[in-house]
């Protein structure tokens, strides 16, 4: 895990959990914006992800992911500052799952494009449902053009050797089970302020299931923002400055409600 310190006196800490197949380096712009805004940032790569991963195919267990998320939040709390958690894609779903199974001393949560139900599936997935083996390989085929309209990032994505949407059929089946467990979890999460970003042109995740999940929680404070024309990776889009400012305003409002001077 890595930590970037705020430029100047820190207001709070942000723990950042990235999505499937990618690594934390895709969030360099967001990390710098947070640092400039007065936030420490702690993040890292999910198990099996990033430059140090030696796996050519994702077959990690979701238990590994869950342990990583809990450890990341524990690290984020070490500074004795208010902690916000930003989770994107599968990262958001992992944090949701953690909240359903325990309480954390966090000031608030920001979820962008959570994976609760997917539009995009591996082309061969339906054909292997009845005859898959643990070693069957699937290509989820989520390319950069499906994630963002920001053409400035396309060349960078083409040079990224760590991005890998190849999974085993077992991993993908576990993903489906995991998402359903979050959606159908009985009871509500702890009453902590939550901001949810969804993308109106999301080609990966179903935003209707996200809104339904949020409204099912018994929260006294939450915000839901659908960015009408944006693609899945809202923090990578041409409008990402607006998305960041919306996120920062949410965190500032929470800090004020806790008695901090922003």
HELIX and SHEET records of a PDB file:
HELIX    1   1 UNK A   24  UNK A   27  5                                   4    
HELIX    2   2 UNK A   28  UNK A   36  1                                   9    
HELIX    3   3 UNK A   62  UNK A   76  1                                  15    
HELIX    4   4 UNK A   77  UNK A   79  5                                   3    
HELIX    5   5 UNK A   90  UNK A  100  1                                  11    
HELIX    6   6 UNK A  125  UNK A  128  1                                   4    
HELIX    7   7 UNK A  144  UNK A  147  1                                   4    
HELIX    8   8 UNK A  151  UNK A  153  5                                   3    
HELIX    9   9 UNK A  154  UNK A  158  1                                   5    
HELIX   10  10 UNK A  169  UNK A  183  1                                  15    
HELIX   11  11 UNK A  207  UNK A  216  1                                  10    
HELIX   12  12 UNK A  240  UNK A  257  1                                  18    
SHEET    1   A 7 UNK A   2  UNK A   4  0                                        
SHEET    2   A 7 UNK A  39  UNK A  43 -1                                        
SHEET    3   A 7 UNK A  12  UNK A  17  1                                        
SHEET    4   A 7 UNK A  83  UNK A  88  1                                        
SHEET    5   A 7 UNK A 108  UNK A 112  1                                        
SHEET    6   A 7 UNK A 193  UNK A 199  1                                        
SHEET    7   A 7 UNK A 222  UNK A 227  1                                        
SHEET    1   B 2 UNK A 137  UNK A 139  0                                        
SHEET    2   B 2 UNK A 166  UNK A 168 -1                                        
END                                                                             
